[in-house]
Amino acid sequence: MVRQDCGSCHGLTLQGGLGPALTPAALRGKPSEGLVATIVHGRPGTPMPPFRGLLDESEAAWVVERLVEGFPADGGPAPTQQTVGAR
């Protein structure tokens, strides 16, 4: 969800785009409660939509924790049984 939904505005590598970067450096010093509120309620007057209904506050807090500690790089699609056997 983070890569697809958030990445569509914040950049697929979360380095920024239409929305600001969501990297640990960019989020440093920002209160987690405010970041959670932004995810859940959006930012009126900006393109940031509310995600309430898709995420509750505890789920949004989990996303914030992952972003603050450094979201793992995208390793591509998980191998399927077909691609595993082809190696």
N, C-alpha and C positions, 0 to 999 in steps of 0.2 A: 504494500500500500504506500509506504513512504516513497519508494523509488518511482512508482507510477503516478500517484495522485499529487504528492508534494513535489516530486521531481518535474512535473509538467510545468510548474511555475518557478521553482527554486533551482532548476537545472538538474539533469539526471545524475550529476555528480555532487549535487547539493552545494555547488560553488556560487550559486546565484543566477538569476535570470530576470524574469518579470518581478519575482519576489527576491528578497535578500538571501544571502548565503546562510546555510544552516550547518555550518562547520563548527567544531568546538571553539575555534578562535573567535568566530563571529558571535557565538552565543555566550562567551565568557562574560561574567558579570551581570547577565540578565537573569532576573528572578524566575525560577522554574514555575512559580504560580502564574506569573504573567504569560509565559509561553504556553502553559496548559490552557489558560483562558483564551488565548488567541486561537489555538487549535479548535477548541470546543465552540467558541462563540464567533469566530471570525473577526474581521476588522471592518466595521462599517465605513463606507466611503473609499474602500480599497478593493482590489480584486480578491483579497483573502476571504474565502467562503467559510461559513461555520461547518464543522464536521460533527456537530451533535446529531445524534441519530445514527451515525456510523461509528463513532467512538464515544465512550463515556470518559469522565475525568480521569479515572485510574488508567485507562488505556492510553489516553493522551499523555499522562505523566510518564508512562513507560516509553512512549515515543521520544519525549523530551530527554529522558535519561539516556537513551541510546544515542541521540544526536549530540548531547553534551560530551559523552565519552568517546565519540567518534564512530559514526556509522560505518560498518564494514564495507569495503570495496565490493562492487558487484562482480561476482565470479562467473557470471554468465548463467545460462540455464543449467539446472541440475542434470546430471547424466541420466539417461533413460536406460532401461534394460538392453535395448537395441544397441546404444552407443557403447555401453560397458562391454558387451560381448564382442564388439567389433575391434576392440583394442588388442 
